[in-house]
Amino acid sequence: MEIINTTGRRKTSIARVYVRPGKGQIIINGKDLSHYFVSETLRTTVKQAFVILKVEGNYDVTVNVEGGGIKGQAEAIRLGISRAMVKFNPDSRPALKKEGLMTRDSRMVERKKPGRRKARRKFQFSKR
């Protein structure tokens, strides 16, 4: 039984994804998908690659994810699963690329600069 491991990243979240043929079970940090992501939209985000390739329920996924918020974690897992599916079947790459699942979203929070209130926001000007 072949196990494919890949990495997905989004903002400050890092997901290590292990995919193997199975019954469609998704375990994230030792919890079931529905317990880890309470929101239906985040569960849909995680399963998006399987839905596009029409292979829902054919693979078991185990994920270790850390950092960031829940949306960043869900999108990092989605990227990891997409990369794993391409390793299983290279012919699936064009379908996933067309939906934008093969691209690492590199947008990060801009750092705070000295002399500023935030990254770009200046302190309020006082005339008197």
Residue frames relative to the residue before (quaternion, step in Angstrom):
aa qw qx qy qz dx dy dz
M 1.0000 0.0000 0.0000 0.0000 0.00 0.00 0.00
E 0.2985 -0.7953 0.5115 0.1297 3.53 -0.61 1.20
I 0.1217 -0.7717 0.6215 0.0584 3.57 -0.90 0.98
I 0.1624 -0.7755 0.6061 0.0694 3.56 -0.80 1.08
N 0.0627 -0.7919 0.6053 0.0503 3.59 -0.88 0.89
T 0.0105 -0.7869 0.6147 -0.0531 3.52 -1.01 0.99
T 0.3448 -0.7149 0.5691 0.2148 3.53 -1.34 0.16
G 0.0745 -0.7708 0.6312 0.0448 3.53 -1.10 0.79
R 0.0681 -0.8006 0.5949 0.0238 3.57 -1.02 0.78
R 0.0995 0.7567 -0.6430 0.0642 3.54 -1.23 0.65
K 0.8074 -0.0206 -0.0647 0.5861 3.57 -0.70 1.13
T 0.7597 -0.3156 0.2192 0.5246 3.65 -0.52 -1.06
S 0.5012 0.6486 -0.4266 0.3823 3.61 1.25 0.30
I 0.0851 -0.7696 0.6320 0.0334 3.53 -1.07 0.83
A 0.0692 -0.8063 0.5875 -0.0020 3.56 -0.74 1.10
R 0.1643 -0.7400 0.6447 0.0991 3.56 -0.90 1.02
V 0.1014 -0.8349 0.5406 -0.0188 3.54 -0.46 1.28
Y 0.0955 -0.7734 0.6263 0.0223 3.57 -0.93 1.01
V 0.0303 -0.8147 0.5780 -0.0372 3.59 -0.55 1.20
R 0.0684 0.7735 -0.6273 0.0594 3.55 -1.03 0.90
P 0.5977 -0.5483 0.4155 0.4117 3.62 -1.10 0.47
G 0.2349 0.7801 -0.5481 0.1892 3.58 -0.93 0.87
K 0.7261 -0.4542 0.3333 0.3942 3.53 -1.20 -0.66
G 0.6510 -0.5560 0.3157 0.4091 3.61 1.19 0.24
Q 0.4069 0.7118 -0.4744 0.3205 3.58 1.22 0.42
I 0.1001 -0.7868 0.6080 0.0362 3.60 -0.91 0.96
I 0.0483 -0.7948 0.6042 -0.0306 3.57 -0.60 1.23
I 0.0558 -0.7935 0.6060 -0.0047 3.59 -0.78 1.07
N 0.8353 -0.1096 0.0158 0.5385 3.59 -0.63 1.17
G 0.7362 -0.4354 0.2237 0.4673 3.59 0.94 0.90
K 0.6763 0.4418 -0.2980 0.5085 3.62 1.26 0.03
D 0.5661 -0.5761 0.4669 0.3600 3.53 -1.24 0.50
L 0.6677 -0.5245 0.3529 0.3931 3.59 -1.19 0.61
S 0.7069 0.4757 -0.2788 0.4430 3.61 0.83 -0.95
H 0.6589 0.4778 -0.3165 0.4873 3.60 1.18 -0.43
Y 0.6699 0.4930 -0.3071 0.4624 3.60 1.05 -0.71
F 0.7714 0.1765 -0.0972 0.6036 3.59 0.92 -0.93
V 0.2518 -0.7959 0.5366 0.1234 3.57 -0.28 1.29
S 0.6582 0.5225 -0.3003 0.4513 3.59 1.06 -0.77
E 0.4925 -0.6719 0.4792 0.2763 3.57 -0.95 0.95
T 0.6312 0.5467 -0.3446 0.4290 3.62 1.00 -0.75
L 0.6600 0.4922 -0.3143 0.4726 3.60 1.01 -0.76
R 0.6204 0.5218 -0.3425 0.4748 3.61 1.05 -0.70
T 0.6368 0.5199 -0.3172 0.4729 3.58 1.04 -0.80
T 0.6200 0.5487 -0.3292 0.4539 3.58 1.03 -0.81
V 0.6685 0.5085 -0.2991 0.4528 3.57 0.91 -0.95
K 0.7461 0.4192 -0.2143 0.4708 3.60 0.95 -0.91
Q 0.3877 0.7856 -0.4373 0.2030 3.58 1.27 -0.19
A 0.6506 0.5196 -0.3269 0.4470 3.62 0.92 -0.83
F 0.6506 0.5137 -0.3133 0.4634 3.59 1.00 -0.82
V 0.6489 0.5210 -0.3155 0.4560 3.59 1.00 -0.84
I 0.6567 0.5157 -0.3125 0.4530 3.60 0.92 -0.89
L 0.7407 0.3984 -0.2160 0.4960 3.60 0.97 -0.89
K 0.3608 -0.7640 0.4577 0.2768 3.60 1.37 -0.08
V 0.5151 0.6153 -0.4348 0.4087 3.59 0.92 0.96
E 0.1926 0.7994 -0.5434 0.1689 3.60 1.09 0.69
G 0.8197 0.2493 -0.1875 0.4803 3.56 -0.97 0.88
N 0.6062 0.5751 -0.3581 0.4165 3.61 1.24 0.09
Y 0.7722 0.2913 -0.1492 0.5445 3.60 1.22 -0.36
D 0.3055 -0.7004 0.6144 0.1967 3.54 -1.20 0.72
V 0.1192 -0.7998 0.5874 0.0328 3.56 -0.94 0.92
T 0.0578 -0.7532 0.6547 0.0282 3.55 -1.02 0.92
V 0.0617 -0.8247 0.5615 -0.0272 3.56 -0.78 1.07
N 0.1061 -0.7110 0.6883 0.0966 3.53 -1.20 0.72
V 0.0553 0.8105 -0.5769 0.0850 3.57 -0.51 1.19
E 0.0206 0.7970 -0.6021 0.0430 3.54 -1.07 0.80
G 0.7609 0.3847 -0.2888 0.4353 3.53 -1.29 0.47
G 0.8056 0.3202 -0.2234 0.4456 3.52 -1.30 0.42
G 0.5992 -0.5439 0.4444 0.3843 3.51 -1.33 -0.34
I 0.7238 -0.4602 0.2766 0.4333 3.56 -1.25 0.07
K 0.6356 0.5213 -0.3488 0.4501 3.62 1.02 -0.65
G 0.6475 0.5060 -0.3095 0.4784 3.59 0.98 -0.84
Q 0.6409 0.5178 -0.3218 0.4664 3.58 1.03 -0.78
A 0.6500 0.5169 -0.3201 0.4559 3.60 0.94 -0.86
E 0.6921 0.4674 -0.2823 0.4720 3.58 0.95 -0.84
A 0.6026 0.5328 -0.3549 0.4766 3.60 1.13 -0.55
I 0.6399 0.5103 -0.3166 0.4794 3.59 1.01 -0.82
R 0.6291 0.5430 -0.3302 0.4476 3.60 0.99 -0.84
L 0.6589 0.4969 -0.3085 0.4731 3.59 0.94 -0.84
G 0.6515 0.5196 -0.3131 0.4554 3.60 0.97 -0.85
I 0.6582 0.4932 -0.3083 0.4780 3.59 0.96 -0.84
S 0.6352 0.5319 -0.3297 0.4526 3.60 0.97 -0.82
R 0.6591 0.4998 -0.3073 0.4704 3.59 0.95 -0.86
A 0.6435 0.5209 -0.3198 0.4608 3.58 1.02 -0.79
M 0.6523 0.5174 -0.3227 0.4503 3.60 0.95 -0.82
V 0.6292 0.5150 -0.3334 0.4772 3.58 1.10 -0.65
K 0.6266 0.5204 -0.3399 0.4700 3.60 1.09 -0.67
F 0.6394 0.5093 -0.3200 0.4790 3.59 1.07 -0.73
N 0.8090 -0.0065 0.0680 0.5839 3.57 0.86 -0.99
P 0.2951 -0.7988 0.4965 0.1681 3.64 -0.13 1.25
D 0.5810 0.5964 -0.3750 0.4075 3.63 1.19 -0.44
S 0.6248 0.5610 -0.3413 0.4224 3.61 1.20 -0.38
R 0.4556 0.7255 -0.4302 0.2846 3.61 1.23 -0.22
P 0.6743 0.5006 -0.3383 0.4246 3.68 0.75 -0.86
A 0.6457 0.5220 -0.3269 0.4513 3.62 0.98 -0.80
L 0.6872 0.4658 -0.2820 0.4808 3.59 0.95 -0.85
K 0.6407 0.5270 -0.3235 0.4551 3.58 1.03 -0.78
K 0.6191 0.5579 -0.3332 0.4410 3.58 1.06 -0.77
E 0.7044 0.4297 -0.2466 0.5083 3.58 1.09 -0.74
G 0.5183 -0.6783 0.3908 0.3444 3.62 1.28 -0.05
L 0.4584 0.7132 -0.4301 0.3101 3.59 1.21 0.35
M 0.6514 0.5220 -0.3238 0.4453 3.61 1.19 -0.26
T 0.6160 0.5586 -0.3361 0.4423 3.59 1.27 -0.15
R 0.3664 -0.7083 0.5640 0.2144 3.56 -0.89 0.99
D 0.2988 -0.7525 0.5603 0.1748 3.59 -0.60 1.12
S 0.1862 -0.8537 0.4823 0.0624 3.57 -0.19 1.31
R 0.4194 0.7153 -0.4770 0.2914 3.62 1.21 0.08
M 0.0150 -0.7886 0.6132 -0.0427 3.55 -0.81 1.09
V 0.5946 -0.5372 0.4418 0.4032 3.56 -1.28 0.26
E 0.4230 -0.7064 0.5101 0.2486 3.56 -0.89 0.98
R 0.4965 -0.6859 0.4433 0.2942 3.56 -0.93 0.85
K 0.5366 -0.6063 0.4834 0.3329 3.55 -1.24 0.53
K 0.2712 -0.7661 0.5634 0.1490 3.58 -0.92 0.94
P 0.5469 -0.6008 0.4525 0.3678 3.61 -1.12 0.53
G 0.7784 0.3121 -0.2464 0.4858 3.56 -1.09 0.75
R 0.6793 0.4135 -0.2841 0.5356 3.58 1.30 0.14
R 0.5425 -0.6156 0.4516 0.3504 3.56 -1.24 0.42
K 0.7648 0.0638 -0.0275 0.6405 3.56 1.12 -0.79
A 0.7931 -0.2577 0.1856 0.5197 3.61 -1.08 -0.56
R 0.8203 0.1171 -0.0356 0.5587 3.58 0.93 -0.91
R 0.5809 0.6054 -0.3655 0.4030 3.58 1.17 -0.56
K 0.2902 -0.7548 0.5657 0.1612 3.54 -0.87 1.02
F 0.6060 -0.5190 0.4415 0.4104 3.56 -1.28 0.26
Q 0.5884 -0.5904 0.4147 0.3651 3.57 -1.13 0.65
F 0.3966 -0.7216 0.5240 0.2178 3.54 -0.94 1.00
S 0.1178 -0.7770 0.6158 0.0566 3.56 -0.96 0.92
K 0.3493 -0.7576 0.5137 0.2007 3.56 -0.63 1.12
R 0.7966 0.1946 -0.1015 0.5633 3.59 1.04 -0.73
